């Protein structure tokens, strides 16, 4: 899964991707904590600004919150 996520980030950049899930469908294969832990691992080496974009700012901007 990581290789796909990294490819998406490489193609679109951290200013155009955001945290999300397909809950409750995801619990057919894993649990929500596993998914969240995956994103924490994926973003571990990102700057604080990149993480803020991914977990918050991009959604605020896209959904005009």
PDB file with SEQRES, HELIX, SHEET and CRYST1 records, atoms N, CA, C and O in Angstrom:
SEQRES   1 A   65  UNK UNK UNK UNK UNK UNK UNK UNK UNK UNK UNK UNK UNK          
SEQRES   2 A   65  UNK UNK UNK UNK UNK UNK UNK UNK UNK UNK UNK UNK UNK          
SEQRES   3 A   65  UNK UNK UNK UNK UNK UNK UNK UNK UNK UNK UNK UNK UNK          
SEQRES   4 A   65  UNK UNK UNK UNK UNK UNK UNK UNK UNK UNK UNK UNK UNK          
SEQRES   5 A   65  UNK UNK UNK UNK UNK UNK UNK UNK UNK UNK UNK UNK UNK          
HELIX    1 AA1 UNK A    2  UNK A   12  1                                  11    
HELIX    2 AA2 UNK A   25  UNK A   28  5                                   4    
HELIX    3 AA3 UNK A   32  UNK A   42  1                                  11    
HELIX    4 AA4 UNK A   48  UNK A   52  1                                   5    
HELIX    5 AA5 UNK A   53  UNK A   57  3                                   5    
HELIX    6 AA6 UNK A   58  UNK A   63  1                                   6    
CRYST1    1.000    1.000    1.000  90.00  90.00  90.00 P 1           1          
ATOM      1  N   UNK A   1       0.818  -1.190   0.000  1.00  0.00           N  
ATOM      2  CA  UNK A   1       0.000   0.000   0.000  1.00  0.00           C  
ATOM      3  C   UNK A   1       0.866   1.261   0.000  1.00  0.00           C  
ATOM      4  O   UNK A   1       0.526   2.258  -0.638  1.00  0.00           O  
ATOM      5  N   UNK A   2       1.973   1.206   0.713  1.00  0.00           N  
ATOM      6  CA  UNK A   2       2.822   2.390   0.835  1.00  0.00           C  
ATOM      7  C   UNK A   2       3.327   2.876  -0.524  1.00  0.00           C  
ATOM      8  O   UNK A   2       3.357   4.079  -0.784  1.00  0.00           O  
ATOM      9  N   UNK A   3       3.721   1.945  -1.383  1.00  0.00           N  
ATOM     10  CA  UNK A   3       4.256   2.340  -2.691  1.00  0.00           C  
ATOM     11  C   UNK A   3       3.217   3.138  -3.482  1.00  0.00           C  
ATOM     12  O   UNK A   3       3.573   4.074  -4.199  1.00  0.00           O  
ATOM     13  N   UNK A   4       1.945   2.779  -3.359  1.00  0.00           N  
ATOM     14  CA  UNK A   4       0.888   3.506  -4.059  1.00  0.00           C  
ATOM     15  C   UNK A   4       0.680   4.895  -3.454  1.00  0.00           C  
ATOM     16  O   UNK A   4       0.537   5.879  -4.178  1.00  0.00           O  
ATOM     17  N   UNK A   5       0.666   4.964  -2.147  1.00  0.00           N  
ATOM     18  CA  UNK A   5       0.498   6.249  -1.475  1.00  0.00           C  
ATOM     19  C   UNK A   5       1.654   7.182  -1.798  1.00  0.00           C  
ATOM     20  O   UNK A   5       1.437   8.367  -2.053  1.00  0.00           O  
ATOM     21  N   UNK A   6       2.866   6.672  -1.791  1.00  0.00           N  
ATOM     22  CA  UNK A   6       4.028   7.501  -2.117  1.00  0.00           C  
ATOM     23  C   UNK A   6       3.968   7.984  -3.565  1.00  0.00           C  
ATOM     24  O   UNK A   6       4.364   9.111  -3.863  1.00  0.00           O  
ATOM     25  N   UNK A   7       3.478   7.139  -4.458  1.00  0.00           N  
ATOM     26  CA  UNK A   7       3.343   7.542  -5.863  1.00  0.00           C  
ATOM     27  C   UNK A   7       2.341   8.687  -6.003  1.00  0.00           C  
ATOM     28  O   UNK A   7       2.585   9.640  -6.743  1.00  0.00           O  
ATOM     29  N   UNK A   8       1.233   8.597  -5.303  1.00  0.00           N  
ATOM     30  CA  UNK A   8       0.230   9.663  -5.341  1.00  0.00           C  
ATOM     31  C   UNK A   8       0.827  10.973  -4.839  1.00  0.00           C  
ATOM     32  O   UNK A   8       0.637  12.022  -5.453  1.00  0.00           O  
ATOM     33  N   UNK A   9       1.545  10.909  -3.725  1.00  0.00           N  
ATOM     34  CA  UNK A   9       2.163  12.123  -3.175  1.00  0.00           C  
ATOM     35  C   UNK A   9       3.210  12.667  -4.143  1.00  0.00           C  
ATOM     36  O   UNK A   9       3.325  13.880  -4.316  1.00  0.00           O  
ATOM     37  N   UNK A  10       3.966  11.783  -4.767  1.00  0.00           N  
ATOM     38  CA  UNK A  10       4.974  12.213  -5.741  1.00  0.00           C  
ATOM     39  C   UNK A  10       4.312  12.921  -6.922  1.00  0.00           C  
ATOM     40  O   UNK A  10       4.827  13.926  -7.413  1.00  0.00           O  
ATOM     41  N   UNK A  11       3.185  12.405  -7.374  1.00  0.00           N  
ATOM     42  CA  UNK A  11       2.490  12.987  -8.527  1.00  0.00           C  
ATOM     43  C   UNK A  11       1.792  14.302  -8.205  1.00  0.00           C  
ATOM     44  O   UNK A  11       1.825  15.237  -9.005  1.00  0.00           O  
ATOM     45  N   UNK A  12       1.161  14.378  -7.036  1.00  0.00           N  
ATOM     46  CA  UNK A  12       0.312  15.524  -6.724  1.00  0.00           C  
ATOM     47  C   UNK A  12       0.895  16.474  -5.687  1.00  0.00           C  
ATOM     48  O   UNK A  12       0.469  17.627  -5.608  1.00  0.00           O  
ATOM     49  N   UNK A  13       1.851  16.024  -4.897  1.00  0.00           N  
ATOM     50  CA  UNK A  13       2.440  16.878  -3.872  1.00  0.00           C  
ATOM     51  C   UNK A  13       1.600  16.950  -2.618  1.00  0.00           C  
ATOM     52  O   UNK A  13       0.403  16.664  -2.636  1.00  0.00           O  
ATOM     53  N   UNK A  14       2.238  17.336  -1.533  1.00  0.00           N  
ATOM     54  CA  UNK A  14       1.546  17.387  -0.243  1.00  0.00           C  
ATOM     55  C   UNK A  14       0.531  18.524  -0.167  1.00  0.00           C  
ATOM     56  O   UNK A  14      -0.279  18.567   0.759  1.00  0.00           O  
ATOM     57  N   UNK A  15       0.564  19.432  -1.119  1.00  0.00           N  
ATOM     58  CA  UNK A  15      -0.424  20.511  -1.121  1.00  0.00           C  
ATOM     59  C   UNK A  15      -1.721  20.113  -1.825  1.00  0.00           C  
ATOM     60  O   UNK A  15      -2.656  20.910  -1.902  1.00  0.00           O  
ATOM     61  N   UNK A  16      -1.781  18.853  -2.349  1.00  0.00           N  
ATOM     62  CA  UNK A  16      -2.993  18.429  -3.058  1.00  0.00           C  
ATOM     63  C   UNK A  16      -3.538  17.075  -2.592  1.00  0.00           C  
ATOM     64  O   UNK A  16      -4.487  16.564  -3.186  1.00  0.00           O  
ATOM     65  N   UNK A  17      -2.967  16.497  -1.562  1.00  0.00           N  
ATOM     66  CA  UNK A  17      -3.494  15.241  -1.011  1.00  0.00           C  
ATOM     67  C   UNK A  17      -3.962  15.505   0.414  1.00  0.00           C  
ATOM     68  O   UNK A  17      -3.469  16.416   1.080  1.00  0.00           O  
ATOM     69  N   UNK A  18      -4.926  14.693   0.880  1.00  0.00           N  
ATOM     70  CA  UNK A  18      -5.436  14.894   2.228  1.00  0.00           C  
ATOM     71  C   UNK A  18      -5.774  13.561   2.871  1.00  0.00           C  
ATOM     72  O   UNK A  18      -6.015  12.567   2.186  1.00  0.00           O  
ATOM     73  N   UNK A  19      -5.787  13.556   4.177  1.00  0.00           N  
ATOM     74  CA  UNK A  19      -6.149  12.379   4.935  1.00  0.00           C  
ATOM     75  C   UNK A  19      -7.608  12.038   4.685  1.00  0.00           C  
ATOM     76  O   UNK A  19      -8.459  12.924   4.603  1.00  0.00           O  
ATOM     77  N   UNK A  20      -7.888  10.762   4.566  1.00  0.00           N  
ATOM     78  CA  UNK A  20      -9.257  10.299   4.420  1.00  0.00           C  
ATOM     79  C   UNK A  20      -9.295   8.786   4.542  1.00  0.00           C  
ATOM     80  O   UNK A  20      -8.255   8.134   4.636  1.00  0.00           O  
ATOM     81  N   UNK A  21     -10.471   8.246   4.540  1.00  0.00           N  
ATOM     82  CA  UNK A  21     -10.636   6.800   4.586  1.00  0.00           C  
ATOM     83  C   UNK A  21     -11.953   6.447   3.926  1.00  0.00           C  
ATOM     84  O   UNK A  21     -12.749   7.324   3.590  1.00  0.00           O  
ATOM     85  N   UNK A  22     -12.170   5.183   3.746  1.00  0.00           N  
ATOM     86  CA  UNK A  22     -13.458   4.724   3.242  1.00  0.00           C  
ATOM     87  C   UNK A  22     -14.215   3.988   4.349  1.00  0.00           C  
ATOM     88  O   UNK A  22     -14.958   3.041   4.096  1.00  0.00           O  
ATOM     89  N   UNK A  23     -14.000   4.461   5.602  1.00  0.00           N  
ATOM     90  CA  UNK A  23     -14.708   3.877   6.724  1.00  0.00           C  
ATOM     91  C   UNK A  23     -16.201   3.976   6.452  1.00  0.00           C  
ATOM     92  O   UNK A  23     -16.636   5.035   5.999  1.00  0.00           O  
ATOM     93  N   UNK A  24     -16.988   2.999   6.682  1.00  0.00           N  
ATOM     94  CA  UNK A  24     -16.718   1.753   7.395  1.00  0.00           C  
ATOM     95  C   UNK A  24     -16.228   0.603   6.520  1.00  0.00           C  
ATOM     96  O   UNK A  24     -15.982  -0.490   7.028  1.00  0.00           O  
ATOM     97  N   UNK A  25     -16.084   0.829   5.224  1.00  0.00           N  
ATOM     98  CA  UNK A  25     -15.636  -0.253   4.340  1.00  0.00           C  
ATOM     99  C   UNK A  25     -14.253  -0.747   4.744  1.00  0.00           C  
ATOM    100  O   UNK A  25     -13.985  -1.946   4.667  1.00  0.00           O  
ATOM    101  N   UNK A  26     -13.375   0.146   5.169  1.00  0.00           N  
ATOM    102  CA  UNK A  26     -12.007  -0.264   5.498  1.00  0.00           C  
ATOM    103  C   UNK A  26     -11.951  -1.321   6.587  1.00  0.00           C  
ATOM    104  O   UNK A  26     -10.988  -2.085   6.652  1.00  0.00           O  
ATOM    105  N   UNK A  27     -12.959  -1.382   7.441  1.00  0.00           N  
ATOM    106  CA  UNK A  27     -12.908  -2.372   8.519  1.00  0.00           C  
ATOM    107  C   UNK A  27     -13.134  -3.800   8.027  1.00  0.00           C  
ATOM    108  O   UNK A  27     -13.055  -4.746   8.811  1.00  0.00           O  
ATOM    109  N   UNK A  28     -13.414  -3.960   6.738  1.00  0.00           N  
ATOM    110  CA  UNK A  28     -13.474  -5.308   6.162  1.00  0.00           C  
ATOM    111  C   UNK A  28     -12.079  -5.918   6.062  1.00  0.00           C  
ATOM    112  O   UNK A  28     -11.941  -7.141   6.073  1.00  0.00           O  
ATOM    113  N   UNK A  29     -11.048  -5.089   5.965  1.00  0.00           N  
ATOM    114  CA  UNK A  29      -9.676  -5.577   5.812  1.00  0.00           C  
ATOM    115  C   UNK A  29      -8.772  -5.217   6.979  1.00  0.00           C  
ATOM    116  O   UNK A  29      -7.756  -5.877   7.197  1.00  0.00           O  
ATOM    117  N   UNK A  30      -9.119  -4.196   7.722  1.00  0.00           N  
ATOM    118  CA  UNK A  30      -8.281  -3.730   8.832  1.00  0.00           C  
ATOM    119  C   UNK A  30      -9.181  -2.945   9.776  1.00  0.00           C  
ATOM    120  O   UNK A  30     -10.405  -2.968   9.645  1.00  0.00           O  
ATOM    121  N   UNK A  31      -8.571  -2.258  10.715  1.00  0.00           N  
ATOM    122  CA  UNK A  31      -9.373  -1.373  11.563  1.00  0.00           C  
ATOM    123  C   UNK A  31      -8.902   0.066  11.362  1.00  0.00           C  
ATOM    124  O   UNK A  31      -7.854   0.318  10.769  1.00  0.00           O  
ATOM    125  N   UNK A  32      -9.693   0.987  11.864  1.00  0.00           N  
ATOM    126  CA  UNK A  32      -9.392   2.397  11.646  1.00  0.00           C  
ATOM    127  C   UNK A  32      -8.028   2.770  12.207  1.00  0.00           C  
ATOM    128  O   UNK A  32      -7.306   3.555  11.592  1.00  0.00           O  
ATOM    129  N   UNK A  33      -7.662   2.226  13.359  1.00  0.00           N  
ATOM    130  CA  UNK A  33      -6.358   2.532  13.965  1.00  0.00           C  
ATOM    131  C   UNK A  33      -5.219   2.097  13.056  1.00  0.00           C  
ATOM    132  O   UNK A  33      -4.222   2.808  12.931  1.00  0.00           O  
ATOM    133  N   UNK A  34      -5.355   0.938  12.418  1.00  0.00           N  
ATOM    134  CA  UNK A  34      -4.323   0.481  11.475  1.00  0.00           C  
ATOM    135  C   UNK A  34      -4.158   1.483  10.333  1.00  0.00           C  
ATOM    136  O   UNK A  34      -3.039   1.805   9.933  1.00  0.00           O  
ATOM    137  N   UNK A  35      -5.274   1.964   9.822  1.00  0.00           N  
ATOM    138  CA  UNK A  35      -5.227   2.943   8.727  1.00  0.00           C  
ATOM    139  C   UNK A  35      -4.560   4.237   9.186  1.00  0.00           C  
ATOM    140  O   UNK A  35      -3.693   4.775   8.497  1.00  0.00           O  
ATOM    141  N   UNK A  36      -4.966   4.729  10.345  1.00  0.00           N  
ATOM    142  CA  UNK A  36      -4.366   5.954  10.863  1.00  0.00           C  
ATOM    143  C   UNK A  36      -2.870   5.757  11.120  1.00  0.00           C  
ATOM    144  O   UNK A  36      -2.064   6.632  10.803  1.00  0.00           O  
ATOM    145  N   UNK A  37      -2.501   4.614  11.691  1.00  0.00           N  
ATOM    146  CA  UNK A  37      -1.082   4.324  11.923  1.00  0.00           C  
ATOM    147  C   UNK A  37      -0.304   4.288  10.613  1.00  0.00           C  
ATOM    148  O   UNK A  37       0.846   4.726  10.559  1.00  0.00           O  
ATOM    149  N   UNK A  38      -0.931   3.763   9.552  1.00  0.00           N  
ATOM    150  CA  UNK A  38      -0.289   3.766   8.233  1.00  0.00           C  
ATOM    151  C   UNK A  38       0.017   5.192   7.798  1.00  0.00           C  
ATOM    152  O   UNK A  38       1.110   5.464   7.301  1.00  0.00           O  
ATOM    153  N   UNK A  39      -0.943   6.115   7.981  1.00  0.00           N  
ATOM    154  CA  UNK A  39      -0.703   7.490   7.560  1.00  0.00           C  
ATOM    155  C   UNK A  39       0.354   8.162   8.429  1.00  0.00           C  
ATOM    156  O   UNK A  39       1.133   8.979   7.937  1.00  0.00           O  
ATOM    157  N   UNK A  40       0.387   7.828   9.710  1.00  0.00           N  
ATOM    158  CA  UNK A  40       1.447   8.376  10.564  1.00  0.00           C  
ATOM    159  C   UNK A  40       2.818   7.927  10.088  1.00  0.00           C  
ATOM    160  O   UNK A  40       3.762   8.718  10.067  1.00  0.00           O  
ATOM    161  N   UNK A  41       2.932   6.663   9.708  1.00  0.00           N  
ATOM    162  CA  UNK A  41       4.190   6.145   9.187  1.00  0.00           C  
ATOM    163  C   UNK A  41       4.536   6.797   7.855  1.00  0.00           C  
ATOM    164  O   UNK A  41       5.688   7.162   7.622  1.00  0.00           O  
ATOM    165  N   UNK A  42       3.545   6.946   6.979  1.00  0.00           N  
ATOM    166  CA  UNK A  42       3.757   7.562   5.668  1.00  0.00           C  
ATOM    167  C   UNK A  42       4.276   8.987   5.809  1.00  0.00           C  
ATOM    168  O   UNK A  42       5.154   9.404   5.053  1.00  0.00           O  
ATOM    169  N   UNK A  43       3.747   9.730   6.758  1.00  0.00           N  
ATOM    170  CA  UNK A  43       4.076  11.149   6.901  1.00  0.00           C  
ATOM    171  C   UNK A  43       5.193  11.422   7.911  1.00  0.00           C  
ATOM    172  O   UNK A  43       5.503  12.579   8.193  1.00  0.00           O  
ATOM    173  N   UNK A  44       5.785  10.387   8.445  1.00  0.00           N  
ATOM    174  CA  UNK A  44       6.781  10.521   9.512  1.00  0.00           C  
ATOM    175  C   UNK A  44       7.931  11.456   9.153  1.00  0.00           C  
ATOM    176  O   UNK A  44       8.389  12.214  10.008  1.00  0.00           O  
ATOM    177  N   UNK A  45       8.402  11.423   7.933  1.00  0.00           N  
ATOM    178  CA  UNK A  45       9.554  12.241   7.524  1.00  0.00           C  
ATOM    179  C   UNK A  45       9.136  13.573   6.893  1.00  0.00           C  
ATOM    180  O   UNK A  45       9.995  14.337   6.452  1.00  0.00           O  
ATOM    181  N   UNK A  46       7.862  13.856   6.844  1.00  0.00           N  
ATOM    182  CA  UNK A  46       7.385  15.107   6.255  1.00  0.00           C  
ATOM    183  C   UNK A  46       7.597  16.261   7.228  1.00  0.00           C  
ATOM    184  O   UNK A  46       7.680  16.060   8.440  1.00  0.00           O  
ATOM    185  N   UNK A  47       7.683  17.453   6.692  1.00  0.00           N  
ATOM    186  CA  UNK A  47       7.786  18.643   7.545  1.00  0.00           C  
ATOM    187  C   UNK A  47       6.451  18.863   8.258  1.00  0.00           C  
ATOM    188  O   UNK A  47       5.434  18.279   7.885  1.00  0.00           O  
ATOM    189  N   UNK A  48       6.468  19.706   9.281  1.00  0.00           N  
ATOM    190  CA  UNK A  48       5.234  20.022   9.998  1.00  0.00           C  
ATOM    191  C   UNK A  48       4.206  20.667   9.067  1.00  0.00           C  
ATOM    192  O   UNK A  48       3.010  20.401   9.184  1.00  0.00           O  
ATOM    193  N   UNK A  49       4.663  21.503   8.156  1.00  0.00           N  
ATOM    194  CA  UNK A  49       3.755  22.131   7.192  1.00  0.00           C  
ATOM    195  C   UNK A  49       3.114  21.123   6.259  1.00  0.00           C  
ATOM    196  O   UNK A  49       1.924  21.224   5.960  1.00  0.00           O  
ATOM    197  N   UNK A  50       3.883  20.154   5.796  1.00  0.00           N  
ATOM    198  CA  UNK A  50       3.340  19.112   4.924  1.00  0.00           C  
ATOM    199  C   UNK A  50       2.309  18.272   5.668  1.00  0.00           C  
ATOM    200  O   UNK A  50       1.264  17.929   5.115  1.00  0.00           O  
ATOM    201  N   UNK A  51       2.604  17.944   6.917  1.00  0.00           N  
ATOM    202  CA  UNK A  51       1.639  17.190   7.729  1.00  0.00           C  
ATOM    203  C   UNK A  51       0.370  18.007   7.965  1.00  0.00           C  
ATOM    204  O   UNK A  51      -0.737  17.475   7.883  1.00  0.00           O  
ATOM    205  N   UNK A  52       0.527  19.287   8.254  1.00  0.00           N  
ATOM    206  CA  UNK A  52      -0.624  20.164   8.481  1.00  0.00           C  
ATOM    207  C   UNK A  52      -1.492  20.226   7.219  1.00  0.00           C  
ATOM    208  O   UNK A  52      -2.720  20.207   7.305  1.00  0.00           O  
ATOM    209  N   UNK A  53      -0.850  20.299   6.047  1.00  0.00           N  
ATOM    210  CA  UNK A  53      -1.609  20.258   4.794  1.00  0.00           C  
ATOM    211  C   UNK A  53      -2.402  18.966   4.690  1.00  0.00           C  
ATOM    212  O   UNK A  53      -3.605  18.990   4.432  1.00  0.00           O  
ATOM    213  N   UNK A  54      -1.739  17.850   4.888  1.00  0.00           N  
ATOM    214  CA  UNK A  54      -2.341  16.532   4.713  1.00  0.00           C  
ATOM    215  C   UNK A  54      -3.496  16.284   5.677  1.00  0.00           C  
ATOM    216  O   UNK A  54      -4.560  15.815   5.274  1.00  0.00           O  
ATOM    217  N   UNK A  55      -3.282  16.599   6.946  1.00  0.00           N  
ATOM    218  CA  UNK A  55      -4.281  16.286   7.974  1.00  0.00           C  
ATOM    219  C   UNK A  55      -5.328  17.373   8.188  1.00  0.00           C  
ATOM    220  O   UNK A  55      -6.335  17.129   8.853  1.00  0.00           O  
ATOM    221  N   UNK A  56      -5.110  18.584   7.633  1.00  0.00           N  
ATOM    222  CA  UNK A  56      -6.033  19.669   7.954  1.00  0.00           C  
ATOM    223  C   UNK A  56      -6.238  20.669   6.812  1.00  0.00           C  
ATOM    224  O   UNK A  56      -7.334  20.771   6.260  1.00  0.00           O  
ATOM    225  N   UNK A  57      -5.187  21.400   6.465  1.00  0.00           N  
ATOM    226  CA  UNK A  57      -5.337  22.580   5.607  1.00  0.00           C  
ATOM    227  C   UNK A  57      -5.905  22.275   4.223  1.00  0.00           C  
ATOM    228  O   UNK A  57      -6.713  23.050   3.711  1.00  0.00           O  
ATOM    229  N   UNK A  58      -5.499  21.163   3.609  1.00  0.00           N  
ATOM    230  CA  UNK A  58      -5.998  20.847   2.268  1.00  0.00           C  
ATOM    231  C   UNK A  58      -7.505  20.614   2.282  1.00  0.00           C  
ATOM    232  O   UNK A  58      -8.204  21.040   1.362  1.00  0.00           O  
ATOM    233  N   UNK A  59      -8.010  19.950   3.306  1.00  0.00           N  
ATOM    234  CA  UNK A  59      -9.457  19.722   3.408  1.00  0.00           C  
ATOM    235  C   UNK A  59     -10.189  21.033   3.650  1.00  0.00           C  
ATOM    236  O   UNK A  59     -11.240  21.273   3.055  1.00  0.00           O  
ATOM    237  N   UNK A  60      -9.653  21.876   4.508  1.00  0.00           N  
ATOM    238  CA  UNK A  60     -10.269  23.177   4.778  1.00  0.00           C  
ATOM    239  C   UNK A  60     -10.366  23.975   3.486  1.00  0.00           C  
ATOM    240  O   UNK A  60     -11.408  24.557   3.187  1.00  0.00           O  
ATOM    241  N   UNK A  61      -9.299  24.001   2.733  1.00  0.00           N  
ATOM    242  CA  UNK A  61      -9.285  24.750   1.474  1.00  0.00           C  
ATOM    243  C   UNK A  61     -10.236  24.117   0.448  1.00  0.00           C  
ATOM    244  O   UNK A  61     -11.032  24.824  -0.170  1.00  0.00           O  
ATOM    245  N   UNK A  62     -10.161  22.805   0.263  1.00  0.00           N  
ATOM    246  CA  UNK A  62     -10.967  22.137  -0.751  1.00  0.00           C  
ATOM    247  C   UNK A  62     -12.464  22.225  -0.460  1.00  0.00           C  
ATOM    248  O   UNK A  62     -13.264  22.504  -1.354  1.00  0.00           O  
ATOM    249  N   UNK A  63     -12.833  21.985   0.796  1.00  0.00           N  
ATOM    250  CA  UNK A  63     -14.247  21.995   1.166  1.00  0.00           C  
ATOM    251  C   UNK A  63     -14.737  23.363   1.601  1.00  0.00           C  
ATOM    252  O   UNK A  63     -15.902  23.526   1.963  1.00  0.00           O  
ATOM    253  N   UNK A  64     -13.837  24.361   1.565  1.00  0.00           N  
ATOM    254  CA  UNK A  64     -14.167  25.733   1.934  1.00  0.00           C  
ATOM    255  C   UNK A  64     -14.793  25.825   3.321  1.00  0.00           C  
ATOM    256  O   UNK A  64     -15.845  26.432   3.525  1.00  0.00           O  
ATOM    257  N   UNK A  65     -14.098  25.193   4.260  1.00  0.00           N  
ATOM    258  CA  UNK A  65     -14.592  25.167   5.647  1.00  0.00           C  
ATOM    259  C   UNK A  65     -14.175  26.411   6.414  1.00  0.00           C  
ATOM    260  O   UNK A  65     -14.506  26.550   7.591  1.00  0.00           O  
TER     261      UNK A  65                                                      
END                                                                             
